[in-house]
Amino acid sequence: MIRPQPGQAVGELALSRPSEGGLTPSEHPEADGRPGANAHDRRTRTGGHVTKVSVGPTRALPAIADRTGCGACRDGRPIFPFTMAFQPIVDLQDGRIDAHEALVRGPGGEGAGHVLDQVRPENTYAFDQACRVKAIELAARLGLDRQLSINFLPNAVYEPRACIQTTLEAAARTGFPLDRLTFEILESETIADIGHLVNIVAEYRKHGFKIALDDFATGYSGLARMAELRPDIVKIDRLLVKDCDADRHRLAIIAGMVQIGAELGIKVVVEGVERLEEVQALRSVGTRFIQGFYFAKPSFERITLDADIPWPVRPNDGAHPA
C-alpha cells in the first residue's frame, strides 16, 4: 500500500488502496463517463495502486510563528481553477442518502491529480482554505440538504481558531448550517503532536462541526487514535471491506467495529463497496451507512438524489432497502 511520504506534496485528502490484479471496472479512469476521471472514490492511479489524495500537505510546514490570524491563508495569492464532485453516503436503514463527500476535481472534470500537480509550498495554505470554501459554496448552490463531508489534514492547520475563520465566513455567506459540516481526518496521517490534533477537534466541535476518522483500519494508530479523538464518525477503509462477503475474518472485524460504534455512539461508515454481495454481507452484520461505487460514483458539480440510488432489497422483499 502506497502512503504519502514526508516531503511529498499532496492536495485533496489522502490514503492508498491497492488495486489487485489491475483496475476493476469501477476503477477504470473512464468509469464515471468523463475523460481523466479519478478511479475509485477520489483516487489517483499510481504504480498498480489507487491512491486517495487530500487537502493539505504531509510535508513539514514552514515556520509560521509570524503568520498569525490566518495571514498565510489570506495573503491574496491567486489560486488555480478547480471545483468539486460529490459522492453520497447512503443509509440502508432509512433508505436515503445521509451525507455527501466533497472531492476535488479540475474545472473540466479532470481528476484530482490534475489539480494536485499545481499545489506548491507557497500556495498550500491558500489551497487548503479554497477547498473548504469551494465545497461549501458549491454545496449551498446545489441545494445540498444533507451532511457535507470535507477532507483535511491536521498538519495543514497551524492555529485552529485562526485557520477556521474562512470556513465560518463561507458558511455564513451561503447560509450553510455549521452543524451539517463534517471534517474528515485521515487516519493514516502521521501526527507528531497528538495534542495539537485534539485541540483542532475541540475547536471544531465548538462550532458544531462533526469529526470523522477516515480510512480507519489501515492507518498508524487505529483504535488508540479513535479512543483519543472520540470521533462522531469512523469510515472503514476499502482495503478491509474488499470481498468481505467471501472472507469471514474481514466480515467479523467489520462486525466488531459496528458493535463498538453502537456502544460508543459512533456512526460507522463502510467505504469502497462495489458489489451487491458485499452490501448484503455488510447488512447481515448490522452495517447501516455505506459509501462506494455500487451505489454511486462521484458526481461532477452535482448532487446525487435519493431516487438515483440503486437500492438493494432484502431477500423475499421487493419493497424495502436492504
C-alpha positions in Angstrom: 0.0 0.0 0.0 1.4 3.4 -1.0 1.2 6.1 1.6 2.0 9.8 1.3 5.6 10.2 2.5 7.1 13.1 4.4 8.1 15.8 1.9 5.6 14.6 -0.7 3.1 17.3 -1.8 -0.5 16.2 -1.8 -3.6 18.2 -2.1 -7.1 16.6 -1.6 -7.3 14.0 1.2 -5.1 11.1 1.3 -4.7 7.3 1.6 -3.7 4.4 -0.6 -5.8 1.4 -1.6 -4.3 -1.5 -3.6 -5.8 -2.4 -6.9 -5.0 -6.0 -7.1 -4.9 -7.6 -10.5 -5.2 -4.2 -12.3 -8.1 -1.8 -12.4 -11.6 -3.1 -11.7 -14.4 -1.8 -14.0 -15.3 0.8 -11.4 -11.7 1.9 -11.0 -11.1 2.5 -14.7 -10.2 6.1 -15.4 -13.2 6.4 -17.7 -15.6 4.8 -15.1 -17.7 7.8 -14.5 -18.0 8.7 -18.1 -15.6 11.6 -18.2 -12.1 11.5 -19.7 -9.5 11.6 -16.9 -11.9 11.0 -14.1 -10.5 9.6 -10.9 -10.6 5.9 -10.1 -12.5 4.6 -7.1 -13.7 7.5 -4.9 -11.2 10.3 -5.3 -8.2 8.2 -6.1 -5.4 8.6 -8.5 -3.6 5.8 -10.3 0.0 5.2 -9.1 2.1 2.2 -10.0 -0.5 -0.5 -9.6 -2.2 1.2 -6.6 -5.2 3.5 -6.4 -4.4 6.4 -4.0 -6.6 8.8 -2.3 -5.3 12.3 -2.0 -6.0 15.0 0.5 -6.4 18.7 1.2 -3.2 19.9 2.9 0.4 18.9 3.0 2.1 15.9 4.6 5.5 17.7 4.4 6.8 19.6 7.4 5.2 23.0 7.4 7.4 26.1 7.1 7.9 28.4 10.1 4.7 30.3 10.8 5.3 32.0 14.1 4.9 35.4 12.4 1.9 34.4 10.2 -1.0 34.6 12.7 -4.6 35.4 12.0 -4.7 33.1 9.0 -2.4 35.5 7.2 -0.9 32.6 5.3 -4.4 31.8 4.0 -5.4 35.4 3.3 -2.4 36.9 1.7 -4.1 37.3 -1.7 -2.1 34.8 -3.7 -4.1 33.7 -6.8 -5.3 30.2 -6.7 -5.6 28.0 -9.8 -9.1 26.9 -11.0 -10.6 23.8 -9.5 -14.0 22.5 -8.5 -15.7 19.6 -6.7 -17.5 16.3 -7.3 -19.8 14.8 -4.6 -20.2 11.2 -3.6 -23.1 10.1 -1.5 -23.0 8.1 1.7 -26.2 6.0 1.9 -28.3 5.0 4.9 -29.6 1.5 4.3 -31.9 1.5 7.3 -33.9 4.6 6.2 -33.4 4.2 2.5 -32.0 7.7 2.0 -28.7 9.5 1.4 -27.2 10.5 4.7 -24.3 12.7 3.5 -22.1 13.7 0.6 -18.3 13.8 0.5 -16.7 16.7 -1.5 -13.9 15.5 -3.8 -11.6 17.9 -5.7 -11.7 17.9 -9.5 -10.3 20.1 -12.3 -12.7 22.7 -13.8 -13.3 20.5 -16.9 -13.8 17.3 -14.8 -10.1 16.4 -14.7 -9.1 14.0 -11.9 -7.5 15.1 -8.6 -4.0 14.6 -10.0 -4.6 17.5 -12.4 -5.3 19.8 -9.5 -2.7 18.5 -7.1 0.1 18.9 -9.6 -0.4 22.7 -9.2 0.0 22.7 -5.5 3.2 24.3 -4.3 4.6 25.2 -0.9 3.7 28.9 -1.5 0.1 28.2 -2.2 -0.6 25.2 0.1 -2.4 27.2 2.8 -4.5 29.1 0.3 -5.4 25.8 -1.5 -6.5 24.2 1.8 -8.7 27.1 2.6 -10.0 27.3 -1.0 -11.1 23.7 -1.0 -13.2 24.2 2.1 -14.8 27.3 0.7 -15.4 25.8 -2.7 -17.1 22.7 -1.2 -19.4 24.8 1.0 -20.2 27.3 -1.8 -21.0 24.6 -4.4 -23.0 22.5 -1.9 -25.1 25.5 -1.0 -25.6 26.5 -4.6 -26.8 22.9 -5.4 -29.2 23.0 -2.5 -27.5 20.2 -0.5 -29.7 19.4 2.4 -27.7 16.6 3.9 -24.4 16.4 5.8 -21.3 17.7 3.8 -18.0 15.9 4.5 -14.8 17.9 3.8 -11.4 16.3 3.9 -8.5 17.9 5.6 -5.1 17.1 7.0 -4.4 18.4 10.6 -0.8 19.2 9.5 -2.2 22.0 7.4 -3.8 23.6 10.4 -1.3 25.6 12.4 -3.7 27.6 14.7 -7.2 26.1 14.8 -9.1 29.2 15.9 -7.5 31.3 13.2 -7.5 28.8 10.4 -11.2 28.1 10.7 -12.3 31.7 10.1 -12.5 31.4 6.3 -14.7 28.3 6.7 -17.0 30.1 9.1 -17.3 33.1 6.8 -18.2 30.9 3.8 -20.9 29.1 5.7 -22.4 32.4 7.0 -22.3 33.9 3.5 -24.0 31.0 1.8 -26.3 30.2 4.7 -24.9 26.6 5.0 -25.6 25.3 8.5 -22.5 24.7 10.6 -24.0 21.5 12.1 -24.2 20.0 8.7 -20.4 20.2 8.2 -18.2 17.1 8.9 -14.4 17.3 8.7 -12.6 14.0 7.9 -9.2 13.3 9.4 -7.0 10.9 7.6 -6.3 8.0 10.0 -3.1 7.1 8.1 -1.7 10.6 8.5 1.4 10.7 10.8 0.6 13.2 13.6 3.7 14.1 15.6 1.7 16.2 18.1 -1.5 14.4 19.1 -2.2 17.3 21.5 -2.4 19.7 18.5 -4.9 17.3 16.8 -7.0 17.1 20.0 -7.1 21.0 20.1 -8.2 21.1 16.5 -11.1 18.7 17.2 -12.1 20.7 20.3 -12.1 23.9 18.4 -14.1 22.5 15.5 -16.7 21.0 17.9 -17.2 24.4 19.4 -18.8 25.4 16.1 -21.0 22.3 15.8 -18.8 20.5 13.3 -18.7 16.7 13.3 -15.4 14.9 13.2 -14.8 11.8 11.1 -11.8 9.4 11.2 -11.3 8.4 7.6 -9.8 5.2 6.2 -9.9 3.5 9.5 -8.2 0.1 9.9 -5.3 0.9 7.6 -3.5 3.7 9.5 -0.9 4.2 12.1 -2.8 4.1 15.4 -6.2 2.6 14.8 -8.2 2.1 18.0 -5.8 4.2 20.1 -6.4 7.2 18.0 -10.2 6.6 18.0 -10.1 6.5 21.8 -8.1 9.7 22.0 -10.1 11.7 19.5 -13.6 10.2 20.1 -14.9 11.0 16.6 -18.5 11.2 15.6 -17.9 9.0 12.6 -15.5 6.3 11.7 -15.0 5.3 8.0 -13.8 1.8 7.4 -11.3 1.5 4.5 -11.9 -0.4 1.3 -8.8 -2.4 2.0 -10.6 -4.2 4.8 -14.0 -4.3 3.0 -13.0 -5.8 -0.3 -14.6 -9.3 -0.8 -15.9 -9.3 2.8 -18.7 -11.5 1.6 -16.2 -14.3 1.0 -13.9 -13.7 3.9 -15.3 -14.3 7.4 -12.3 -12.8 9.1 -12.8 -9.4 7.3 -16.5 -9.5 8.0 -16.0 -10.4 11.7 -13.7 -7.4 12.1 -16.3 -5.1 10.5 -19.0 -6.6 12.6 -16.9 -5.8 15.7 -16.4 -2.2 14.6 -20.2 -1.8 14.0 -20.8 -3.1 17.5 -18.2 -0.8 19.0 -19.7 2.1 17.2 -23.2 1.2 18.6 -21.8 1.0 22.1 -20.0 4.4 21.9 -22.5 6.3 19.8 -20.1 6.5 16.8 -21.5 6.3 13.3 -19.7 3.6 11.3 -19.4 4.2 7.5 -18.1 1.4 5.3 -16.2 2.8 2.2 -15.4 1.4 -1.2 -18.3 -1.0 -1.5 -18.6 -2.1 -5.2 -20.7 -5.3 -5.3 -24.2 -6.3 -4.2 -22.7 -9.3 -2.4 -20.6 -7.0 -0.3 -23.7 -4.9 0.5 -25.6 -8.0 1.6 -22.8 -9.3 3.8 -22.4 -5.9 5.4 -26.1 -5.6 6.1 -26.1 -9.0 7.7 -23.7 -7.8 10.4 -25.6 -4.6 11.1 -23.9 -2.1 8.8 -26.1 0.9 8.2 -24.0 3.5 6.4 -22.2 2.7 3.1 -20.2 4.7 0.5 -19.0 3.3 -2.8 -19.3 2.7 -6.5 -22.1 0.2 -6.0 -24.4 3.0 -5.1 -22.9 6.0 -6.9 -19.7 7.3 -8.4 -18.7 10.9 -7.6 -21.0 13.3 -9.5 -19.2 16.3 -11.1 -20.6 19.5 -9.8 -23.9 17.9 -9.0 -25.7 16.1 -6.1 -26.9 12.5 -6.4 -30.5 12.2 -5.4 -32.2 9.5 -3.3 -34.0 8.4 -6.5 -30.7 7.9 -8.3 -29.5 5.2 -5.8 -29.9 1.5 -6.9 -31.3 0.5 -3.5 -30.9 -3.3 -2.9 -33.8 -5.2 -1.4 -34.0 -7.7 1.4 -34.4 -11.4 0.4 -38.0 -12.2 -0.3 -38.9 -8.5 0.0 -39.3 -6.3 -3.0 -40.2 -3.1 -1.2 -37.6 -2.1 1.4 -33.9 -1.2 1.1 -31.5 -3.7 2.4 
